[in-house]
Amino acid sequence: MTTFKHEVLVVGSGAGGAMAAYELTKAGINVLLLEAGRNYDPVKETPMFKRKADAPLMAAGNADKDFGYYDATVDGGWTVPDEPYTTDEDSEFLWWRARMLGGRTNHWGRYSLRFSEHDFKGKSRDGLGADWPFEYSDIAPWYDKTEALVGVCGTNTGLDDMPDSPPGVLQPPPKPRVPELLVAAAANKLGMKAVPMHRAVLTRPKDDRAACFYATPCGHGCSIGAAFQTTTSLLPMAQKTGHLRVITDAMVKNVNTDADGKVTGVTYIDKNQNKAISLTAKVVILAASACESARIMLNSKSDKHPNGLANSSGQLGKNLMDSTGAGLGATIPVLRNRPRYNEDGHTANHLFIPWWGHEAQANGELNFPRGYHFEIGSGFGEPGAWVSGDFKGYGESLKDEAKANYGASVYFALRGEMLPNPDCYMDIDPTVTDKWGIPVARFHWKWSEHEINQVAHGLETAKALLETMGAEVGDLPPAEQAIAKGGQIIHEVGTARMGASSADSVTNQWGQTWDCPNLFVMDGGVFASNPHKNCTLTILTLAMRNANWLAGQLQQGAL
């Protein structure tokens, strides 16, 4: 480390941080990356071929492993040892963190849907929320580059909710499963389309990453690099340039500034030695996740920045958004006792139902703005601790019922857009600190009627789909009860939103903070809205675009 002189400090090794490091090092700029979690070797540590039957509780989730015994997340989840967070007395919010090299990209669902022109200019359409400070056409070429680099499978659909990719960018999608074809037929009857999900999983080899062989759950991690995670792609690619160094177990406490309020570097806690270490840098990039980056900035107060770093707008920590979530499933009679065959695929849904209601909303036919999509759970998966069915008695009849219903259920998971509202934000708890004495985040949360009405519509639509396939569904739960808790979908964004003016945003379109030109935010915190599409592809794309711009600024001597 003594001979390595960095220009840029990057905080976080997930989607935004790793992509920023990749783009900068590719341009010949020395980068020092700090990761709060431990080192992680996906080749040695990924339990790709472990069976549920060999794990406690049939590998079901628990407080230590929320998504199952073999989930890739290390030292994290909604509960992290030694790192509490708080909520106000009227709120319920769950904050997911992955304390490991590569962050959440080791674990994420890898759904990779482009935001559309509707998504970037929502306020211009319905007067709600905020527009992004650029057009879809500005970011489209960067989506092209990101999809090609990451490796996204899918097809162009021609639907207004799914912008097309140029020829040759998308890899071929896997074939639909039988239950998904049944869903597609039902959706078509109801005026919707079920189309291939775009997913960051290789179906063809790329560089030194292998193609998926459709055998192990992506959520376990992917040692062969088929399912995208930064630990098998961007980070090793950046390290091969010779311009990247990584320090793990480095919990950033605050960003440092001089007497004029200019950013000079960061102070982090070496978790192994419980020791504070300060580093200087020409530029600091925060990409620790939307809420963690905002926490760092709010904790970086000074005489020049009394309300938190780069917070002259008062928007830091505000505009906190997550995706809406709800679900409905049933057993489909025609699927009972169907012939068994290998239906694994790339483990997640091969088809999904994108939002179809832009025209209806424009005509005032719906009582909620923005949209949602349905992800589909179905097929022959590895048996776990639960199976659908009307179980009575014991012995052979009970076994027959379980076998008949294996692979016969269809589940619709709604994921929808949330609009920012004044009741949803984060700040710093005035009394609670973590193990290292750093003040913790405090969350305030309340869904608005927009999200409640959206979920009610989604449940009715899911019920109609299931009944069209022959299922008996019964009464629906109230939307207020069915909607997921804040943070539960793990798509939290918006705490340092970008905009066209320093009066109502934290950063400009490049993720550069208005108040501190050498401080950038390159995670989901910069999102001006939170479309129903999963956010990681856009985090990656923005980080590539904005780090490329930053590299140009450094090379020109502007920073």
C-alpha positions as CSV (number, residue, x, y, z in Angstrom):
1,M,0.0,0.0,0.0
2,T,2.9,2.4,0.6
3,T,3.7,2.8,-3.1
4,F,0.0,3.0,-4.2
5,K,-1.2,6.6,-4.4
6,H,-4.9,6.8,-4.9
7,E,-6.8,9.8,-6.4
8,V,-10.3,8.5,-5.6
9,L,-11.8,6.9,-2.5
10,V,-14.8,4.7,-3.1
11,V,-17.0,3.6,-0.2
12,G,-18.8,0.4,-0.9
13,S,-18.1,-2.6,-3.2
14,G,-21.7,-3.4,-4.4
15,A,-23.3,-2.4,-7.6
16,G,-22.5,1.3,-7.6
17,G,-19.1,1.2,-5.9
18,A,-17.7,-1.7,-7.9
19,M,-18.9,-0.2,-11.2
20,A,-17.4,3.2,-10.3
21,A,-14.1,1.5,-9.5
22,Y,-14.2,-0.5,-12.7
23,E,-14.8,2.6,-14.9
24,L,-12.2,4.8,-13.1
25,T,-9.5,2.1,-13.1
26,K,-10.2,1.4,-16.8
27,A,-9.3,5.1,-17.4
28,G,-6.0,4.7,-15.5
29,I,-7.1,6.4,-12.3
30,N,-5.9,4.9,-9.0
31,V,-8.8,3.9,-6.7
32,L,-8.9,2.9,-3.1
33,L,-12.1,1.1,-2.2
34,L,-13.3,0.7,1.4
35,E,-15.8,-2.1,2.3
36,A,-17.5,-2.3,5.7
37,G,-17.8,-6.1,5.5
38,R,-15.3,-8.9,5.4
39,N,-13.5,-10.3,2.4
40,Y,-15.5,-12.9,0.5
41,D,-14.3,-15.5,-2.0
42,P,-17.2,-16.7,-4.1
43,V,-15.3,-19.6,-5.5
44,K,-14.4,-21.1,-2.1
45,E,-17.4,-20.0,-0.1
46,T,-20.4,-20.4,-2.4
47,P,-22.6,-23.3,-1.4
48,M,-23.9,-23.9,-5.0
49,F,-24.5,-27.7,-4.7
50,K,-25.7,-27.9,-1.1
51,R,-29.1,-29.5,-0.6
52,K,-31.9,-28.2,1.6
53,A,-32.3,-31.7,3.0
54,D,-28.8,-31.5,4.5
55,A,-29.4,-28.2,6.3
56,P,-31.2,-27.4,9.6
57,L,-34.9,-26.7,9.2
58,M,-34.7,-27.9,5.6
59,A,-32.7,-24.7,4.9
60,A,-35.6,-22.4,5.8
61,G,-34.9,-18.8,6.8
62,N,-34.3,-17.6,10.3
63,A,-33.1,-14.5,12.1
64,D,-29.5,-15.1,11.1
65,K,-30.2,-16.1,7.5
66,D,-33.4,-14.4,6.5
67,F,-33.5,-16.0,3.0
68,G,-32.4,-19.4,4.0
69,Y,-29.5,-21.3,5.4
70,Y,-27.5,-21.2,2.2
71,D,-28.2,-17.6,1.2
72,A,-25.1,-15.8,0.0
73,T,-25.4,-12.9,2.4
74,V,-22.6,-12.9,5.0
75,D,-22.9,-11.2,8.4
76,G,-26.0,-9.4,7.3
77,G,-29.7,-9.3,6.6
78,W,-32.3,-7.2,8.3
79,T,-30.4,-7.8,11.6
80,V,-26.6,-7.1,11.7
81,P,-24.6,-7.9,14.8
82,D,-23.4,-4.8,16.6
83,E,-25.2,-2.5,14.1
84,P,-28.6,-1.5,15.3
85,Y,-30.9,1.0,13.8
86,T,-34.1,2.5,15.2
87,T,-37.6,3.6,14.0
88,D,-39.9,6.2,15.4
89,E,-42.8,5.0,17.5
90,D,-45.3,5.0,14.7
91,S,-43.1,3.4,12.1
92,E,-42.1,-0.1,11.0
93,F,-39.1,-0.3,8.6
94,L,-36.6,-3.1,7.8
95,W,-33.1,-2.2,6.7
96,W,-31.2,-4.9,4.9
97,R,-27.4,-4.8,4.9
98,A,-24.8,-7.2,3.5
99,R,-21.5,-6.9,5.3
100,M,-19.3,-8.6,2.7
101,L,-17.2,-7.8,-0.3
102,G,-19.6,-7.3,-3.2
103,G,-22.4,-6.3,-0.9
104,R,-25.9,-7.2,-2.0
105,T,-24.8,-8.2,-5.5
106,N,-23.9,-11.6,-4.1
107,H,-27.5,-12.2,-3.1
108,W,-29.8,-10.1,-5.3
109,G,-32.6,-11.4,-7.5
110,R,-30.7,-10.2,-10.6
111,Y,-33.9,-8.8,-12.3
112,S,-32.6,-6.2,-14.7
113,L,-35.3,-4.0,-16.2
114,R,-34.6,-0.7,-17.8
115,F,-36.5,2.4,-16.6
116,S,-38.5,3.9,-19.5
117,E,-39.2,7.4,-20.6
118,H,-42.4,7.2,-18.4
119,D,-40.2,6.4,-15.4
120,F,-37.8,9.3,-15.7
121,K,-40.4,11.9,-16.3
122,G,-43.2,10.8,-14.0
123,K,-43.9,14.3,-12.5
124,S,-44.3,15.7,-16.0
125,R,-47.1,13.1,-16.6
126,D,-49.1,13.3,-13.3
127,G,-47.6,16.1,-11.3
128,L,-46.4,13.9,-8.5
129,G,-42.9,13.3,-7.1
130,A,-39.9,14.6,-9.0
131,D,-38.5,14.2,-12.6
132,W,-35.0,13.0,-13.2
133,P,-32.6,15.7,-14.5
134,F,-32.2,13.9,-17.9
135,E,-34.2,12.1,-20.5
136,Y,-34.3,8.3,-21.2
137,S,-32.4,9.0,-24.5
138,D,-29.5,10.4,-22.4
139,I,-29.1,7.2,-20.5
140,A,-30.1,4.6,-23.1
141,P,-26.6,4.2,-24.6
142,W,-25.3,3.6,-21.0
143,Y,-27.9,0.9,-20.5
144,D,-26.6,-0.7,-23.7
145,K,-23.0,-0.7,-22.3
146,T,-24.1,-2.0,-18.9
147,E,-26.3,-4.8,-20.2
148,A,-23.5,-5.9,-22.5
149,L,-20.8,-5.8,-19.8
150,V,-23.0,-7.4,-17.0
151,G,-24.6,-10.0,-19.3
152,V,-28.4,-9.7,-19.3
153,C,-30.6,-12.4,-20.9
154,G,-34.1,-11.6,-22.3
155,T,-35.8,-10.4,-25.4
156,N,-37.1,-7.1,-26.9
157,T,-40.8,-7.0,-26.4
158,G,-41.9,-3.8,-28.0
159,L,-44.0,-3.0,-25.0
160,D,-44.0,0.7,-23.8
161,D,-42.9,-0.4,-20.3
162,M,-39.8,-2.2,-21.6
163,P,-37.5,-0.2,-23.8
164,D,-35.7,-2.3,-26.4
165,S,-32.0,-3.0,-26.4
166,P,-29.9,-2.8,-29.6
167,P,-29.5,-6.1,-31.6
168,G,-26.9,-8.4,-30.0
169,V,-26.9,-6.8,-26.6
170,L,-29.3,-9.2,-24.8
171,Q,-28.4,-12.9,-24.4
172,P,-31.1,-15.5,-25.2
173,P,-33.6,-16.2,-22.4
174,P,-34.3,-19.6,-21.1
175,K,-37.5,-21.3,-22.2
176,P,-40.7,-20.7,-20.2
177,R,-41.9,-23.4,-17.8
178,V,-45.2,-25.1,-18.2
179,P,-47.0,-23.1,-15.4
180,E,-45.6,-19.9,-16.9
181,L,-47.1,-20.7,-20.2
182,L,-50.4,-21.2,-18.5
183,V,-50.0,-17.8,-16.8
184,A,-49.2,-16.3,-20.2
185,A,-52.5,-17.7,-21.6
186,A,-54.5,-16.4,-18.7
187,A,-52.8,-12.9,-18.9
188,N,-53.5,-12.7,-22.6
189,K,-57.2,-13.4,-21.9
190,L,-57.3,-10.5,-19.5
191,G,-55.4,-8.0,-21.8
192,M,-52.0,-8.4,-20.3
193,K,-48.7,-9.9,-21.6
194,A,-46.4,-12.4,-20.0
195,V,-42.9,-11.9,-21.5
196,P,-39.3,-13.1,-20.8
197,M,-37.9,-11.5,-17.7
198,H,-34.6,-9.6,-18.2
199,R,-32.1,-11.1,-15.8
200,A,-28.4,-10.6,-15.1
201,V,-27.6,-14.3,-15.8
202,L,-25.4,-15.5,-18.6
203,T,-27.0,-18.0,-21.0
204,R,-23.8,-17.8,-23.1
205,P,-20.2,-17.7,-21.8
206,K,-18.7,-14.2,-21.5
207,D,-15.0,-13.4,-20.9
208,D,-13.9,-15.8,-18.2
209,R,-17.5,-16.2,-16.8
210,A,-19.3,-19.4,-17.7
211,A,-22.9,-19.8,-18.9
212,C,-25.6,-20.8,-16.4
213,F,-26.2,-24.6,-16.3
214,Y,-29.6,-24.3,-14.6
215,A,-28.9,-26.3,-11.6
216,T,-28.3,-24.3,-8.4
217,P,-30.1,-21.3,-6.8
218,C,-28.7,-17.9,-7.7
219,G,-29.4,-16.7,-4.2
220,H,-26.6,-19.0,-2.9
221,G,-24.1,-17.0,-5.0
222,C,-22.5,-18.1,-8.2
223,S,-18.9,-19.3,-8.2
224,I,-18.7,-19.6,-12.0
225,G,-19.8,-16.0,-12.6
226,A,-22.9,-16.8,-14.6
227,A,-25.2,-15.0,-12.2
228,F,-23.8,-11.4,-12.0
229,Q,-22.1,-10.3,-8.8
230,T,-19.3,-7.8,-8.5
231,T,-17.0,-10.4,-6.8
232,T,-16.8,-12.4,-10.0
233,S,-16.8,-9.6,-12.5
234,L,-16.3,-5.9,-11.9
235,L,-13.9,-6.1,-8.9
236,P,-11.5,-8.7,-10.4
237,M,-11.7,-6.8,-13.7
238,A,-10.7,-3.5,-12.0
239,Q,-8.0,-5.2,-10.0
240,K,-6.4,-6.6,-13.2
241,T,-5.8,-3.0,-14.3
242,G,-3.4,-2.5,-11.4
243,H,-5.2,0.6,-10.4
244,L,-7.4,-0.7,-7.6
245,R,-6.7,-1.5,-4.0
246,V,-9.4,-2.8,-1.6
247,I,-9.6,-2.6,2.2
248,T,-12.3,-4.7,3.9
249,D,-13.6,-4.5,7.4
250,A,-13.5,-0.7,7.0
251,M,-16.5,0.9,8.6
252,V,-16.6,4.5,7.4
253,K,-17.5,6.9,10.2
254,N,-17.6,10.2,8.4
255,V,-16.4,12.2,5.4
256,N,-13.8,14.8,6.4
257,T,-13.8,18.4,5.4
258,D,-11.4,21.4,5.7
259,A,-12.2,24.8,7.2
260,D,-13.8,25.9,3.9
261,G,-16.1,22.9,3.9
262,K,-14.3,21.1,1.0
263,V,-14.1,17.3,1.2
264,T,-10.6,16.1,2.1
265,G,-11.1,12.3,2.7
266,V,-12.8,10.0,5.2
267,T,-12.3,8.5,8.6
268,Y,-13.1,4.8,9.0
269,I,-12.9,2.3,11.8
270,D,-10.7,-0.7,11.2
271,K,-13.1,-3.3,12.7
272,N,-10.3,-5.8,13.4
273,Q,-8.3,-3.4,15.5
274,N,-11.2,-1.1,16.6
275,K,-9.0,1.8,15.5
276,A,-9.9,5.0,13.7
277,I,-7.9,5.7,10.5
278,S,-8.1,8.8,8.4
279,L,-7.4,8.9,4.6
280,T,-7.1,11.8,2.2
281,A,-8.3,11.8,-1.4
282,K,-8.9,14.2,-4.3
283,V,-12.4,12.8,-4.7
284,V,-14.7,10.7,-2.5
285,I,-17.5,8.5,-3.9
286,L,-20.1,7.2,-1.5
287,A,-21.8,4.0,-2.7
288,A,-22.4,2.3,0.5
289,S,-26.2,1.9,-0.2
290,A,-28.8,4.6,-0.1
291,C,-29.3,4.7,3.6
292,E,-25.7,4.0,4.6
293,S,-24.4,6.8,2.4
294,A,-27.0,9.2,3.8
295,R,-26.1,8.1,7.3
296,I,-22.4,8.9,6.7
297,M,-23.3,12.3,5.3
298,L,-25.7,13.1,8.1
299,N,-22.9,12.2,10.6
300,S,-20.4,14.4,8.8
301,K,-21.5,17.7,10.3
302,S,-19.2,20.7,10.5
303,D,-19.4,24.4,10.9
304,K,-19.8,24.7,7.1
305,H,-22.2,21.8,7.0
306,P,-24.3,22.1,10.2
307,N,-27.1,19.9,9.0
308,G,-25.0,17.2,7.5
309,L,-22.6,17.1,4.6
310,A,-23.9,18.6,1.3
311,N,-27.3,19.2,2.8
312,S,-28.0,22.9,2.1
313,S,-31.2,21.8,0.3
314,G,-32.4,20.0,3.4
315,Q,-33.2,16.9,1.3
316,L,-30.6,14.6,2.7
317,G,-32.3,11.6,4.2
318,K,-35.7,12.7,2.7
319,N,-37.6,11.1,-0.2
320,L,-36.9,7.6,1.1
321,M,-38.7,5.0,-1.1
322,D,-39.0,1.3,-1.3
323,S,-40.9,-0.8,-3.8
324,T,-44.3,-1.9,-2.8
325,G,-44.7,-5.6,-2.3
326,A,-47.6,-8.0,-1.9
327,G,-48.4,-11.5,-3.0
328,L,-51.1,-14.0,-3.8
329,G,-51.0,-17.6,-4.8
330,A,-53.1,-20.7,-5.2
331,T,-53.0,-24.3,-6.3
332,I,-54.0,-24.7,-10.0
333,P,-56.1,-27.9,-10.4
334,V,-54.9,-28.7,-14.0
335,L,-51.3,-28.7,-12.7
336,R,-51.9,-31.4,-10.1
337,N,-50.1,-34.7,-10.7
338,R,-48.4,-33.5,-13.9
339,P,-45.4,-35.5,-15.2
340,R,-42.2,-34.8,-13.4
341,Y,-39.2,-33.3,-15.4
342,N,-36.3,-30.9,-14.8
343,E,-37.8,-27.4,-14.6
344,D,-35.0,-25.6,-12.7
345,G,-33.9,-23.0,-15.3
346,H,-32.1,-20.0,-13.9
347,T,-34.1,-20.5,-10.6
348,A,-36.1,-17.3,-10.9
349,N,-39.2,-16.7,-13.1
350,H,-38.5,-17.0,-16.8
351,L,-41.7,-15.0,-17.7
352,F,-43.2,-12.1,-15.8
353,I,-46.1,-9.6,-16.4
354,P,-44.8,-6.0,-17.0
355,W,-47.0,-3.0,-16.3
356,W,-49.8,-2.7,-18.9
357,G,-51.7,0.3,-17.5
358,H,-50.1,3.5,-18.9
359,E,-53.0,4.2,-21.2
360,A,-55.6,3.5,-18.5
361,Q,-53.9,5.9,-16.2
362,A,-53.7,8.6,-18.9
363,N,-57.4,8.2,-19.3
364,G,-58.1,8.6,-15.6
365,E,-59.4,5.0,-15.3
366,L,-57.3,4.0,-12.3
367,N,-57.3,5.4,-8.7
368,F,-53.5,5.3,-8.3
369,P,-50.5,6.7,-10.2
370,R,-47.5,4.8,-11.6
371,G,-47.4,1.0,-12.0
372,Y,-46.4,-2.4,-10.9
373,H,-45.4,-5.8,-12.3
374,F,-46.0,-9.4,-11.4
375,E,-43.1,-11.8,-10.8
376,I,-44.2,-15.4,-11.0
377,G,-43.3,-18.2,-8.6
378,S,-44.0,-21.7,-10.0
379,G,-42.6,-24.9,-11.2
380,F,-40.7,-27.9,-9.9
381,G,-38.2,-26.6,-7.3
382,E,-36.1,-28.4,-4.8
383,P,-38.5,-29.5,-2.0
384,G,-38.3,-27.6,1.2
385,A,-40.1,-27.4,4.5
386,W,-43.5,-26.5,3.0
387,V,-45.8,-27.7,0.2
388,S,-49.3,-26.6,-0.8
389,G,-52.2,-28.9,-0.3
390,D,-55.3,-29.8,1.7
391,F,-53.7,-32.2,4.1
392,K,-55.8,-34.5,6.3
393,G,-55.0,-37.7,8.1
394,Y,-51.6,-39.4,7.7
395,G,-49.8,-42.1,5.9
396,E,-50.2,-42.9,2.2
397,S,-53.1,-40.5,1.5
398,L,-51.2,-37.6,3.0
399,K,-48.1,-38.4,0.9
400,D,-50.3,-38.7,-2.2
401,E,-51.7,-35.2,-1.6
402,A,-48.2,-33.7,-1.2
403,K,-47.0,-35.4,-4.4
404,A,-50.1,-34.2,-6.3
405,N,-49.6,-30.6,-5.4
406,Y,-45.8,-30.6,-6.0
407,G,-45.3,-28.0,-8.7
408,A,-49.0,-27.2,-8.9
409,S,-49.0,-23.8,-7.3
410,V,-48.6,-20.4,-8.9
411,Y,-47.7,-17.3,-6.9
412,F,-47.8,-13.7,-8.1
413,A,-45.4,-11.3,-6.3
414,L,-46.4,-7.7,-6.9
415,R,-43.6,-5.1,-7.1
416,G,-44.8,-1.6,-7.6
417,E,-43.7,2.0,-7.7
418,M,-43.8,4.1,-4.5
419,L,-44.0,7.9,-4.6
420,P,-42.0,9.9,-2.1
421,N,-44.0,11.4,0.7
422,P,-43.1,13.6,3.7
423,D,-43.7,10.8,6.2
424,C,-40.9,8.6,4.8
425,Y,-37.4,9.6,5.6
426,M,-34.4,8.8,7.7
427,D,-32.3,10.8,10.2
428,I,-29.8,10.1,12.9
429,D,-30.9,8.8,16.3
430,P,-29.8,11.3,19.0
431,T,-28.9,8.7,21.6
432,V,-28.2,5.3,20.0
433,T,-24.8,4.3,18.5
434,D,-23.3,1.1,17.1
435,K,-20.5,-0.9,18.4
436,W,-17.9,1.6,17.2
437,G,-19.6,4.6,18.6
438,I,-21.1,5.8,15.3
439,P,-24.7,7.3,15.6
440,V,-27.2,5.0,13.9
441,A,-29.9,5.7,11.4
442,R,-33.5,6.3,12.5
443,F,-36.4,5.5,10.1
444,H,-39.8,7.1,9.7
445,W,-42.3,5.4,7.5
446,K,-45.9,5.5,6.3
447,W,-47.4,4.2,3.1
448,S,-49.7,6.7,1.3
449,E,-53.1,6.0,-0.3
450,H,-51.3,5.8,-3.7
451,E,-49.5,2.6,-2.7
452,I,-52.5,1.2,-0.8
453,N,-54.8,1.6,-3.8
454,Q,-52.1,0.1,-6.1
455,V,-51.8,-3.0,-4.0
456,A,-55.6,-3.4,-3.8
457,H,-55.7,-3.3,-7.6
458,G,-52.9,-5.7,-7.8
459,L,-54.5,-8.2,-5.5
460,E,-57.7,-8.1,-7.5
461,T,-55.8,-8.6,-10.7
462,A,-53.8,-11.5,-9.3
463,K,-57.0,-13.1,-8.1
464,A,-58.5,-12.7,-11.6
465,L,-55.4,-14.4,-13.1
466,L,-55.6,-17.3,-10.7
467,E,-59.3,-17.8,-11.2
468,T,-58.8,-17.7,-15.0
469,M,-56.4,-20.7,-14.5
470,G,-59.1,-22.5,-12.6
471,A,-58.0,-21.8,-9.0
472,E,-60.3,-21.1,-6.0
473,V,-59.0,-18.0,-4.3
474,G,-61.5,-16.9,-1.8
475,D,-61.6,-13.5,0.0
476,L,-58.7,-11.1,-0.4
477,P,-57.0,-9.5,2.6
478,P,-57.2,-5.7,3.0
479,A,-54.4,-3.9,1.1
480,E,-53.3,-2.3,4.3
481,Q,-52.5,-5.7,5.7
482,A,-51.2,-7.3,2.5
483,I,-48.7,-4.6,1.7
484,A,-45.1,-5.4,2.7
485,K,-43.3,-3.4,5.4
486,G,-41.1,-0.6,4.4
487,G,-37.7,-1.9,3.5
488,Q,-38.9,-5.5,3.2
489,I,-38.5,-5.5,-0.6
490,I,-34.9,-4.3,-0.2
491,H,-35.2,-1.6,-2.9
492,E,-34.7,1.5,-0.7
493,V,-33.6,4.5,-2.7
494,G,-33.9,8.3,-2.8
495,T,-32.1,9.6,0.3
496,A,-29.8,11.9,-1.7
497,R,-31.7,12.5,-4.8
498,M,-30.4,14.1,-7.9
499,G,-32.1,17.0,-9.6
500,A,-31.7,20.1,-11.8
501,S,-31.4,22.6,-8.9
502,S,-29.5,22.8,-5.7
503,A,-32.6,24.1,-4.0
504,D,-34.4,20.8,-4.0
505,S,-31.8,18.1,-4.6
506,V,-28.5,16.8,-3.1
507,T,-26.6,16.0,-6.3
508,N,-26.7,17.0,-10.0
509,Q,-27.3,14.5,-12.8
510,W,-23.7,13.2,-12.4
511,G,-24.1,12.3,-8.8
512,Q,-21.9,15.2,-7.9
513,T,-23.1,17.0,-4.7
514,W,-24.0,20.6,-5.3
515,D,-22.3,21.8,-2.1
516,C,-19.1,19.8,-2.4
517,P,-17.8,19.3,-6.0
518,N,-15.4,16.6,-5.1
519,L,-18.0,14.4,-3.3
520,F,-20.1,12.1,-5.3
521,V,-23.0,9.7,-4.5
522,M,-23.2,6.6,-6.8
523,D,-25.8,4.3,-5.2
524,G,-29.6,4.3,-5.1
525,G,-29.6,7.3,-2.9
526,V,-29.5,9.5,-6.0
527,F,-32.8,8.2,-7.5
528,A,-35.4,10.9,-8.1
529,S,-38.1,8.3,-8.3
530,N,-38.5,4.6,-7.6
531,P,-40.1,2.9,-10.6
532,H,-41.6,-0.6,-10.1
533,K,-38.6,-2.1,-11.8
534,N,-35.8,-3.5,-9.7
535,C,-33.2,-0.8,-9.1
536,T,-29.8,-2.5,-9.5
537,L,-29.5,-2.3,-13.3
538,T,-30.0,1.5,-13.1
539,I,-27.6,1.8,-10.1
540,L,-25.0,0.1,-12.3
541,T,-25.8,2.1,-15.3
542,L,-25.7,5.5,-13.5
543,A,-22.4,4.6,-11.8
544,M,-20.9,3.7,-15.2
545,R,-22.1,6.9,-16.8
546,N,-21.2,9.1,-13.9
547,A,-17.8,7.6,-13.2
548,N,-17.0,8.0,-16.9
549,W,-17.8,11.7,-16.6
550,L,-15.8,12.0,-13.4
551,A,-12.8,10.3,-15.1
552,G,-13.0,13.0,-17.7
553,Q,-13.1,15.8,-15.1
554,L,-10.0,14.4,-13.4
555,Q,-8.1,13.9,-16.6
556,Q,-9.0,17.5,-17.6
557,G,-7.8,18.8,-14.2
558,A,-11.3,20.2,-13.4
559,L,-11.3,18.4,-10.1
